[in-house]
């Protein structure tokens, strides 16, 4: 991939598109928007592959972070926010109902099983921070708990998650 060989791109897509799709879908909660975002993700990975440093972490972790950040940026974009405001109510309600039935069943990498190994409060923190894009300060306000408590619980949740992921490898 670093040589910008087309074979590298095909390998990337064939081996990681399902996992990235699942992560993006969980964040943006729309198949249509997920398809837009995943295109951007693959372009970003391809264009920034030279920035990947194996000594700092696994490739999979690196591309998941790109996917997650791109999806959150998409949700926060003015274009997306304006599109939501301009969407007719019946369409919005229909899409939400469709998502609620498909979202939980679309776990392409089995990550929901890993998350179930965490206590409920830690699952909620991971969901708010990594799938809904809340900052720690926003989580503190939303859950009405001190910022220091959020930081401690988030750190503990991530350490526990790291241990759980080791068991799945």
C-alpha distance (Angstrom), angle and dihedral (degrees) to the residues before:
residue distance angle dihedral
X1 . . .
X2 3.78 . .
X3 3.80 87.1 .
X4 3.83 88.7 54.7
X5 3.79 90.9 -119.9
X6 3.80 115.1 167.0
X7 3.80 90.3 -134.9
X8 3.80 88.6 61.3
X9 3.78 91.2 54.5
X10 3.80 91.9 49.9
X11 3.80 90.0 49.9
X12 3.82 90.3 50.1
X13 3.79 92.4 49.9
X14 3.80 96.2 43.1
X15 3.79 94.6 48.9
X16 3.81 103.5 36.0
X17 3.82 109.7 25.0
X18 3.82 94.3 90.0
X19 3.78 94.5 51.2
X20 3.80 93.5 44.5
X21 3.79 91.3 46.4
X22 3.80 90.6 54.1
X23 3.80 93.0 50.0
X24 3.79 93.8 46.9
X25 3.81 92.6 45.6
X26 3.78 90.7 53.2
X27 3.81 90.1 53.8
X28 3.81 102.8 40.8
X29 3.83 94.8 30.5
X30 3.79 95.2 -149.8
X31 3.78 129.2 95.2
X32 3.81 90.7 -148.3
X33 3.80 93.9 52.9
X34 3.80 91.8 41.2
X35 3.80 90.3 58.7
X36 3.81 90.1 52.6
X37 3.78 93.3 47.5
X38 3.80 96.2 45.6
X39 3.80 90.2 57.1
X40 3.80 89.4 54.1
X41 3.80 90.3 47.4
X42 3.79 94.3 54.7
X43 3.80 91.1 47.0
X44 3.81 90.3 50.6
X45 3.80 92.3 48.4
X46 3.80 91.3 48.2
X47 3.81 93.8 46.7
X48 3.80 95.5 44.5
X49 3.82 101.0 37.8
X50 3.80 88.9 114.0
X51 3.82 88.1 66.2
X52 3.79 93.8 60.0
X53 3.79 111.4 108.0
X54 3.80 115.3 -168.9
X55 3.80 90.7 -159.6
X56 3.81 89.9 64.7
X57 3.80 97.6 51.3
X58 3.76 149.3 -48.5
X59 3.80 120.7 -50.3
X60 3.79 90.4 -125.3
X61 3.81 91.3 56.9
X62 3.80 90.8 48.2
X63 3.81 94.4 53.1
X64 3.81 92.5 43.5
X65 3.79 89.2 55.9
X66 3.81 90.1 50.6
X67 3.81 90.2 50.3
X68 3.80 93.8 45.9
X69 3.81 94.3 47.2
X70 3.80 92.9 45.6
X71 3.81 91.6 50.5
X72 3.81 92.5 48.6
X73 3.81 91.1 46.8
X74 3.80 88.6 51.0
X75 3.80 91.9 53.3
X76 3.79 90.9 49.6
X77 3.82 94.2 46.9
X78 3.78 118.4 113.6
X79 3.81 91.5 -128.5
X80 3.80 91.7 57.6
X81 3.81 92.8 44.7
X82 3.81 91.1 49.9
X83 3.80 91.0 48.2
X84 3.81 90.0 54.2
X85 3.80 91.2 50.2
X86 3.80 91.6 50.5
X87 3.80 96.2 46.5
X88 3.81 114.1 108.6
X89 3.79 113.0 -111.9
X90 3.82 97.0 -119.4
X91 3.82 91.1 53.4
X92 3.77 91.4 48.1
X93 3.79 92.8 49.5
X94 3.80 91.4 46.6
X95 3.82 92.5 50.3
X96 3.79 91.6 48.4
X97 3.80 92.1 50.8
X98 3.81 91.0 48.4
X99 3.77 91.2 49.3
X100 3.76 94.6 50.1
X101 3.79 90.1 59.5
X102 3.81 97.6 42.0
X103 3.78 103.3 33.2
X104 3.79 97.2 72.2
X105 3.79 93.9 45.7
X106 3.80 94.3 51.9
X107 3.76 100.9 81.4
X108 3.77 102.5 140.3
X109 3.78 98.7 176.8
X110 3.80 101.3 35.0
X111 3.77 91.0 -112.4
X112 3.80 92.6 140.2
X113 3.80 88.0 65.2
X114 3.79 89.8 54.3
X115 3.81 92.5 47.8
X116 3.80 90.6 51.7
X117 3.80 86.6 66.3
X118 3.81 88.6 68.2
X119 3.78 126.3 81.3
X120 3.82 113.7 -98.0
X121 3.81 94.5 -106.8
X122 3.82 90.8 52.4
X123 3.82 90.9 48.0
X124 3.79 88.6 53.6
X125 3.80 92.3 51.2
X126 3.81 92.2 49.6
X127 3.80 90.5 47.9
X128 3.80 93.9 49.1
X129 3.79 95.3 45.1
X130 3.78 104.0 36.4
X131 3.78 105.1 26.8
X132 3.79 102.6 29.7
X133 3.79 97.3 33.8
X134 3.80 99.2 -125.9
X135 3.79 118.3 159.1
X136 3.79 118.7 -129.9
X137 3.80 89.0 -105.9
X138 3.82 91.1 52.7
X139 3.82 90.4 47.9
X140 3.80 89.1 52.0
X141 3.79 90.8 53.7
X142 3.81 94.8 42.6
X143 3.81 95.0 49.1
X144 3.82 93.6 35.1
X145 3.81 93.8 -128.6
X146 3.81 128.3 126.9
X147 3.81 117.2 -85.5
X148 3.80 91.0 -123.2
X149 3.80 89.9 56.0
X150 3.82 90.6 50.6
X151 3.80 90.7 51.0
X152 3.80 93.1 48.6
X153 3.80 94.0 45.5
X154 3.80 91.7 45.9
X155 3.79 91.6 51.2
X156 3.81 90.8 48.2
X157 3.81 90.8 47.2
X158 3.80 92.0 51.4
X159 3.81 92.4 47.6
X160 3.81 90.6 49.9
X161 3.80 90.4 46.1
X162 3.79 90.2 51.7
X163 3.81 89.8 53.7
X164 3.80 91.6 47.8
X165 3.81 91.6 50.1
X166 3.80 90.7 53.9
X167 3.81 87.9 60.2
X168 3.83 90.8 54.9
X169 3.79 95.8 53.8
